[in-house]
Amino acid sequence: MTHSMLTKAAACLGLLALTLLPGAGRADPAVSTSYAVSILSRPALPADFPHFPYVNPDAPKGGEVRLAAVGSYDSFNPFILRGRSIAGLAGSWVILPGGSGSGSSIGHVWESLLAVSGDEVASGYCHLCRSVETPADGSWIAFNLRPEARFSDGVPVTAEDVAWTFRTLVDQGSPGFRLMLAGVASVETEGKERVVFRLKPERDRKLPLILGELPVLPEHFFKGRDFTQPLTTPPIGSGPYRIESFELGRSVTFARDPNWWARDLPTARGTNNFDRVRMDYYRDSSVALEAFKAGQADLRAENISKNWARAYDFAAVQKGLVIKVDIRHHLPTGLQGWVMNTRRPVFHDPLVRQAMAEAYDFEWANKNLFFNSYNRTLSYFDNSDLGATGLPGPDELKLLEPFRAELPPELFTAPFTLPVTDGSGHNRPELMKAMQFLEKAGWHIQDARLVDAQGQQMRFTILLDDPSFERVALPYVQTLKHLGIAVDVRTVDPAQFQRLADDFDFDMTMLVIPQTDLPGSGLTDDFSCAAAKAPGSANLSGVCDPAVDALVAKVIAAGDRDSLRAATRALDRVLLWRWYVVPAWGNQLFHVAYWDRFGQPGLPLRAGVDFDTWWVDAAKARATDAARANGG
């Protein structure tokens, strides 16, 4: 999930801010009515905006696009733990490196009450709804639905569908929904077109926007079906696409509905331009790359630096038939690193985890594996103003002081840093320091093996979901071998990886922990004690720390940017100094390659790229398709 005006007092309390529609208020003057939801600021666009500013409103419709996905799928329900769902149902056609989706929250098959602007931090504009209402105290929010909204079978979208979706996701969906929506006290319907969410006093300030971004599912379709089980029947939705055909696990084709009810809304103009999108599944990323090079896929986001440096020099690139671009974005990149599962005894001790970080030679890896294309990740909120820098400031100290006795003393006296090697691959000083941490934790060398007091060697397994990452993991394994640690690498297919991750059945893995510009209740799923005990949550490290829980609550309750910044920076420090993850690498670029058959708006976008705004350029497509048919 991603992430207007009451009074100044309400804003300071972290409540929803709504911009008034002139003359649109209800009888109660304390109730505001709006066309948009924006958290602690005005939406950038006026009530009569014709379209989002980063689209071409006259983009031509038509053409077919082929995409390559990795792994397989066995379900059309992406909202539950069981099964592996296809891409494109409720989010982007293309998942960018770092887990970011490209495309609006409207989705393709299912839609939401609000459409989030790709060029604003936290603003959503009415889409399935025609207006939003809230009282001055922010204790509830009501969405008034558009009477013309329809599912693909012609059945109207009603308030009961919204309420049923909310209850179903909380009761039967993935655990993250329950944690994220905990601030809702109740949901009620008032007629067919009005749904009201009653909110608890203690709630995420983003909750109104989160509610607006939930998918709205058709109750009549799911009636009589077990929502917790994988869905193998193509679903009904209210979006611009429906599933036209599929071969379960191998391919799926989406077809655009030319009579889609929302096609002329300002939130939809200039988007969803492809007549068909076909998605074929391949065993791993290497095979998917070869499919792209062979012209069996039209578009690819690359997340392997070696490939980007060496694998895109084939004839079609040289002839200009394939375009290769670096697209800069201004989104928080979160943290990518080696995640240690603290539920495993081997990683209980923070000193052991710190030793793992001391032993990781990023400089050698960046030079020899990544072609110097990355920066070291130093924060859970990288590429934003929310990450910790230097020493804690006064506002941070107020939040940290209650936990001083339980926190590492260095957190208060030293900036967080990571070892920097000379990149030669001979990181002896860092390994000596790592050994000091291990010895403090009760480990020692015996017969060239690192053993505990019972003589048992330290041993663990790194779990991967793609063979291409083995070249990244194996040098780290060799380095740890110098410390007497036995490390295995296990690579499984994406579906099995997801099952193991959902069950927390792993020792260490490589993971991106994404963040947003306005973090809130999603952090509960990432780092809380409740999430640590909930299979399927995002808390893979098993973080369970009273200080972290308290600071997450401060982030959620923050009523202005300064308070938010203090809370996230304090949280960042605690997470970093607890060494749950060995921070690895990141950058602010998306590597994208595509066959030259597309038109693009060419307008600057904060998110870097939105593939939903592209279209098939008929003339380019004819020329490129003819060239690659002739072996180009």
N, C-alpha and C positions, 0 to 999 in steps of 0.2 A: 504494500500500500504506500502511496505517497501522501503527501500532506495535501463597503462595508462599514457603520460606525455606531457604537453605543456612546456612552459617556466616557470622559477621560478616566473617571473612577473605575468603570468597568474594565477599561483597557489595562489599567494598573493592576487590577486583580487577575489579569490573565484570562479574562473572559473573551468570548467571541465578539468581534467588531463587525458590524454590518453597515454598509452604506445604504442610506435611505433612498428609495425610489420616490421622486416627487409625487405627492398626491396619492401614494399607494398604501399608506398606513391603514390598519384596521381601526375599528371603533375605539379600541383601547389605545390612548396616546402613548402608553408606555411600551407598546409593542412596535418594533421596527420591521418593515418589509423591504426586501432587497432582491436584486437579481444575481447576487454573488456573495460568496463567503471569502473573507480575507482575514488572516490572523494578525491582529495588532497593527494593521495598516489599511489604507484604502486600496481597493483593487485598481490596477493600472488602467483598465478599460472602462469607458462610460457605459451606461445602461443600454444605449442604442448602438453599441459597437457592431459593425457589419460582419467581422470575421477576426480571427486571431492575426496579429500583425506579421507573423512569420510564415504565413501561407500564401500561396497564389490562389486567390478566390476563383479564378477562371481556369484552374488546372484542368486539362482534358481528362476525361474518364476513358478507360479502355486498357487493353493489353493484358498479358499474363506474365507473372513473375514466378520464378522458380527459386526456392531456397533449400539449403542443406542444413539439416539438424543432426545432432550427434546422439547416438543411443537408440532408444526405442520408446514406445508408449503403449499403454494398455488401458487408458482411461480418458474420458472427456471431462472429468471433474477435477479441476486444479485446486479445489478448496479443502481437500481432506488429506490425511496422511497416506492412506492406502493407494497404491497404484502410482504410475508415472504418467502425468498428463502431457498433452501436446502443447506446444507453444502457440501463441496467437489467439487463444480463446478469450483471455481477459486482460491481455497486455500487449506487448510489442511483438511484431513479426520477428524482429532481430534483437537478441540479447547482446548488449555491448560488453566488452571486458570490464570486470568489476561488478557484474551483475546488474548494471543499469539497463533498463529497457528503453527503447526508442519508440516514442509514440505516446499519444495522450492516454489518460486513464479511462476514456470512453470505452476502450477495448474494441474488439472486432465482432464478437458474437454476443457478448453480454455488455451492458452499459451501466453507468452509474447516474445518480441524481445530478452530480456536478461534473463538468469537464474542467480539468486542471490545466492552467496555462503553462506551456513549456518554457515561458520566458519570465515567469515570476516565481518568487520563493515559495509562497503558500497562498495562492488564490484559486478559487474554483468558481466557475460560472454556471448558472442554471442550464441544465441539459434535459434530463428526464423531468426535472421539475421546472415550473414556470416562475416560481418565487419562493423565497425563504423568509421565515418569520422568527423573531426571537424577542423575549422581554428584556427589559433593562438589566435585570439581575442575571441574565444568561442561564436561567434554571431549566430552560427547555429550548428546543429548536423544532420548528415545523417546516416540512417541505410540501408545497402544493404542486401536484403533478400536472403535466400537460395532458389534456383530455385526448389529444391525437396520438399519444405514445402507444405503440403496438409491438407485440411480439411478432416473430416471423410467421406464425400461424394465424395472424389477424386478431388474436385475443388482446384486449386492452391491457396495458400495464396499470395496475391499481395500487392503492396504498397498502392493501393486504399483501401484495407481492413483496413490497418493501419490508413490512413488518415480519412476514414469514421468513424472508431471507435473513434478516438480522437474527431472529431467534434460532434459525437452523445453523447459521455459521457459529454462533456462540455455543450452542448445545452439541453440535455434531461435527463442526468444522475442525480444522487444524488448531492446536492449542494457542497459537498466536492470536487468533481472533478473540478468544476469551480474555486474554490478557490485555489486548489493545482496546477492547470495548468495555472494560470493567467499569468505566465511569458512567455508563448508562443505567439508570434506575429502572426504566420501563419504556415500552413502546406502545403507542395506541394509534388506532385509525379513527378518523372522523369523516365518514363517508368514503367514497371510492377514490377521491383525489387528494386526500390530506392525511399525512402521517406525522405524529408528534413523538419526539424522543424526550423523555424526562431525564435530566442529568443530575448526577450526584454532586454535592458541594466540592468534594475532592475529585478532580478530574483533570485529564490532559487538556490544556488549552486548545490543542489541535482537534479535539474530539468532533466538533461540528464539521470540520473539513473531512476528517476520517469517515464520518457517517455518510457524507456526500459522495465519497469515493468508493463506497462499497458497491459491488455488483448487485444488480437487481435481477433475481432469478424468477422464473415462472413457477408459481406454486402448483399450477394445474399439471405441468409436465412432470414434476417430481413426486406428485401425489401417488402413493402406492409403491414408490421405489425406496430402497434403503439408501439414504444419502451418504452413509459412511462407507459404502462399497464402491469399487471402481465402476464407472459408467461406460458402457460399450455401445450405447445408442447415441447418435449425434444429437446434441441438445438443441432446444429452442431458445432463441435469445431475442433481444430487441435491437441488436446492433446492425451495422451495415453489411455484414457478411453472414452467410450460413455455410454449413459443411455440405458441400455438393457430393463428394465421394471420398472414400478412404479404404485403405488396406491396413487393418489394425496392426500397429507396430512398425509399419514400413513407409506409409505415405498418407497424406491427407490433402484435399483440395478445397479451398474456400472460394465461394462465388459471391460477388457483390450483388446486392439487391438493388436494381435500378429504381425501384419504387419505395425505397426505404423512407419511412415516415419522417426522419430527422434530416434529410439530405440538404434542406435549405436553411437550417438553423445556423446562426453565426458561429456556434461552437463546432460545427461540422464542415462548414464550407472550406474547400481547398484541401480536404483530407480524404482518405479512403478512395484513392483514385484508380486502383488496379481492378480490372474486371475479375481476375482470378489470381489466387496465390496458391501455388502448389509447394508443399513441403515434403521432401524426401529425407528419410532417416538413414544415416551411415554409422558404421561400427564405431569409429573414433574420429578425432579431428583431422588426422592425417588423410584418411580416406575422403572425408568431406572436402578437404583442400584439393585433392586430386579431382573430385567431381566438379569443383568450381573451375579449375584450370581447363577441364575438358568441355566447359560450356554447359554443364548439366545443372548449374546454379548461377544465378545472375548477380548475387550480392553476397558479400562476406565481411564480417567483422573479425579481425585477426587479433588473438591475444597471446601469441607466442612470438617473442622478439626474434628468435632465430629464423622463423618462417618469414617474418616481415623483412628481415635483412637479406635473406638468400632465396626464398622460394617464389618470389614474384618477379623473376627475370625471364619468364617464358615468352614465347614469340608474340602472343596477343598483347602483352604489356608493351613490348618494344614497338609494336605497330600502332599503339594507341587505341586498341580495341578494348583493353582493360585499363581502367583508371585506378590509380593507387594514391590515396590521400591520407594525410594526417589531419585530423579534425580536433582542434583545441576546444575544451569545454571549461566551464567555470563551476562545476559541481563538486561537492565534497567527495573525496575518494575513499573515505573510510580507512580501514587498515587491512592490508593483506599480509599474511604471515603463516608461520608454522604453529598451528593451534595444538596445545597440549590438553589432553583430557584429564582434569584433576580428579576425576572419579577413579582413575587408575592409581594404585599405590605408588608407582614409580614417579608420578608427577605431583604427589601430595605436597612436597616440600618446595617452597618458593626458591630456596637456594639451588635446588636441582634445575628448576625452570630458568633461573638466571644463568646458570652454567650453560644451558642449551643456547641461550642468546649470545653468550660470550664466545661460544665456539663457532657460531655461524659467520662465515667469511663473505659478507655481501660484496665487498670491493672486488674480490676475485671473481665471484659469480657475475657481477655486472660487466666486468671486462671480458670474461671468457665465454659466458653463456648468453648474455643479454645485449652484447654489442654497445655497452655503455648507454643504453636507452632508458634507464630507470633512475629514479631517486630513491633514497632510503626512506621508508615510511617511519615517521617519528611520533605519530599520534593516531588515536582512534577517530579523530575528526580532521584528518589531513585535508589540505587544500581548502581550509575555511578559517574563520576567525574564532572558532569554538575550541580549538586545541590548546593544550597547555604549552606555555613557553617560559623559559627562565625559571625564577623562583615564584612560589605562590604569592599573589597579591593580597591586599587586605580583605577584599570581598571573598576570595577563595579561602583564606585562613579562617574566616568566620564559620565556614561550612566544614572545614577539616578539623578544627580544634577539638570538637567533641570526641573525635576518634584518634587523637594523637597517640594515645597509649597503645593502640592496636596497629598503628600504621608504621611502616619503615621510617626510622628517623631521617634517612636521606631525603625522603620526600619533602621535608621542610627546609632542608639546608643546601640542597644541590639540584641543579637542573637535571632533568632526565636526559641521559645520553646513551648512545650505543657504541660499541667498540668500532674503531676504524683501523683497518689493516692497510698494509702497503700494496695489497692486491697481487702479491707474488705467489700466493698459495702456501706460504710458509708462515702461518700465523702462530708461531710458538709463544709469543708473549700472551696472546689472548687465551691459548690453551692452558698455559700455566695458571692464569687467573681463574679459568673455568674449573681447573682441578682444585684450586683453593676453596671455591664454593662447594664443590662436591665433597671435599674432606670435612668441611664444616657441617655438612648434612649427614655425615656418618659413613661415607663411602671411602674406600681405599683401594690401592692397586695390589693385586696378588696374582703372580704369574701372568703379568701383562693383561689382566682382566680387572675391570672395575667391579668390586664386590661390596656387599653390605656386611654387617656384623655377623651374619650367618653364613657368609661365604658365597652367597648367591650373586651371580653376575647381573649387572644392570642390562636389561634387554627390553626393547620395545619395537613396534612395527609402525612404519609410516604408511598410511592408507591413501591411495590415489584413485582418481576416476578416469584417468586418461594416460595412455602409455607415453605421450609426449612429455609429461612432467617427470618421468623417470630420470632424464638427463639433468634435471634440476635437483632432484632428491639425492642421487647417488654420490655426488661430491660431498654433500653434507654428511652422508652415511660414512664415507671414508674419513672425514675429519673426526667424527665422533669415535671412530674405531681407534684413533690415536689416543683417546682417553680411556680405552679399554671397554667401551660400550658396544654391545652387539645390537645392531639395528637392521631390521629387514624392511624391504619395500614390497607392498602388496598392491597390485593394480587390479581393480574390478571394473565392471561396466557401470555406467552412470546410475542405472536403476538399482543395482545392488549397493552401490555407494550410498545412495539416498536412504535405503533401508537401514544400513549400518549406522549412518549418521543420525537418523531418526531415533534409533535405539541406543545411541551413545556407545556403540560397540566398536571402538577404535582407541588407539593410543595417541597418535599424532596425525595430523593431516594438514594440507595446505588449504587455506580458506580466505575469502574476502569477507570482511564484516562491514557492510555498506552503511553509510550514514546519509542524513539529509541536512539541509540548511536549518531546519526547524525540528530537531529531534524531540521526541516526546515519549508516549507510552510504548512505542516500538522498542525502546531500550529495556523495558521490562522483559520482553521476550529474549533479548540479547544477553542480559546480565543478571537477572534477579534470581533469588533463591527459589521462588516458585517455578520459574522456567527451568532451573537446573534439575528439577524433579519431574518435569513434564516431557515425556517422550515426544519427539517431533518439534520441540522448541528450537530456537536459534542459539540457545546457550550451550554450544558444543563444548566449551571449556569447562563447564560445570561451575561457573562463578557463583559462589554463595557467601556473601560477605555483608554484614550489617552496614558497614560504611557505604558499600556500593548501593545497597537497597535504599539507604537514606538519601544518597546523592541523586539517584535516579528519580526519587520522589521530588527532590528539589528542581530537577530539570523539568519534570512534568508540570510543576506548579509555577514555574517562572512566569512572571507577568510582563516582563519587558526584555529587550535584547541584552541589557547589561546584566540582569539577574540570570538570564539564560547562559550568557557567556561565562559568568563566574561558576555556575553549577556544572556546566560541561567541562570546563577546565579542571575543576576539582575532581570530577569523576575520571577524567582522562588520566590525571596523575595517579590516582589509586589503581586504576586498571594497569597502567604501564609499570608501576613499581611493584605490583604483585606478579608480574611476569607470566601472565596466562598465555601469551602469544610471543613467539620470536618474531618481531617486526621484520618484514622482508622488503618489498619493493612496490613502487607505483609511479605513475606519471599522470599528466593532465591531457593526454592525447587519446583519441580513438583512432585505431588503424583500420581503415575501411578500403576495400577493393570492390569494384563493380564493373560489369560489362557496360560499355558505353551505349546504353539504350534508354537512359533516364533523363527526365527533366527535373530540375530542382528550383525552389524559390530563390536560392542564393542570398538569403537574408540572414544577418547575424542572429544567433540563437544561443541563449545562455547554456542550454543543455548540449550544445555542440551540433547535434543532428537529430532530426525527427524524420524517420523513413516514411511515416504516414503522410507526409506532405509531398513526397516525390510522386512522379507520374511517368508512364511510359511515353517517351517521345517517339512518335510513329516513324518519322524519317530516320532518326538515329537507330531505332530498333531494326528497321528493314536493312539498313546498311550493315550493322553489326551482325545480325542474324545470318545474312547472306555470306559475310566474310567467314564466320566461324563454321558455317555449313560447308564451306570450301576448304576447311582445314586451317583457317586463320587463327 
